[in-house]
Amino acid sequence: MPSLHTNTRVRPALAGFEPYDPAFSVCEVNLSANENTHPLPESVQNAMLDAMRSTPLNRYPDPLANNLRDELAAWHGVQRGNVMVGNGGDEILFNLLFCFGGPGRSLVVCPPCFEEYKIFAKMCETDVVEVWRREPDFSIDADALLEAARGAAIVMITSPNNPTGDLISPALVQRLLDQTDALILLDEAYIEFAKKGSSLVSWVADNPRLMVLRTMSKAFGLAGLRCGYLVANKEIVDVLAAIRQIYSEDVVAQAVATAAVRRRSELEPTLASIVGERKRLCEALGELPDVVLWPSEANFVLARMPHAGDVRARLRDEYSVLVRDFSYAKGLGDCLRITVGTPNENDRLISALRDILQG
Ligand SMILES: *Cc1c(COP(=O)(O)O)cnc(C)c1O
């Protein structure tokens, strides 16, 4: 069949992108995507099932998901008008760049960090300025960041960072707010796993340029549902509300997420278990020869080890344990990202790694 030469037909800014491929293989233990691998408490599961059952599917969703917004607003001590719900945090990230990026504007990021920021920026014809984190601790060069942010439309910082696990210092966020005019997005996708008081969501009320992204995909164990949200100044939420895909958040996601948020206190024991397991995992991996770990405030740990790509393949093929390979990524040579799983899953990983690295 003759080629359509789509690369000459597609809008130039969108040529050359490839479908996202998380390189999933079916494994008994999947610690590759930072999901919450614990079953949710039965009371929460039942509440979610009840919510699903009582949701009519023949009616269009409430475009702005106001019931869910009210629940989230009450939780975070803001107004409904300060919350925007999206089909995963990813939709909101895209829409932020769609709204506030564009030709002649730039996004500042601090890699290694979440790749999606850069991909979405490019799709929206937004320049990307990268302020690389310093070796070996992945700390942010504050002066370089401030310098870059002065000319930027928007700055996106992950806290805790994916995949390095560290929080941004509140002092640096304050400097970004004081010394630049950029919009500052703090991506708190993993904040529920960090020590109490680490979230800066309460700063939004007094800082109109600060926006905080959260998601139901990680701590809430609802990655398959597709629900994330932004807490931000009302003027920003209004712009996002006007340009979004009107029905992107479906009725099931709205109903289930609302039930889960109402019962969020019942998730605390699971979160505490994951934080405890993170410590245990780090202690066990730290005893293995030539393994380097970074302190993590999230539900994953970054581990550097010799021949990481081979180790990852053996974990998958011989032990049916899947972790995420970053060994090819700039600044992350020989690094694997390992999600903290249930105690059994972590045992499987630890004993497999012991076999491979000491065997
Ligand atoms: C997982 C993740 C998100 C959001 O994911 P969604 O499933 O789209 O809500 C956002 N930022 C980071 C850094 C993440 O790791």
The ligand as an ORCA input file, in Angstrom:
! r2SCAN-3c Opt
* xyz 0 1
  C       1.735      9.352     38.475
  C       2.138     10.779     38.346
  C       1.231     11.789     38.014
  C      -0.218     11.644     37.730
  O      -0.620     10.529     37.156
  P      -2.170     10.350     36.763
  O      -2.333      8.888     36.840
  O      -2.312     10.917     35.389
  O      -2.979     11.102     37.761
  C       1.678     13.088     37.978
  N       2.934     13.389     38.240
  C       3.828     12.458     38.573
  C       5.203     12.871     38.889
  C       3.471     11.121     38.618
  O       4.394     10.204     38.918
*
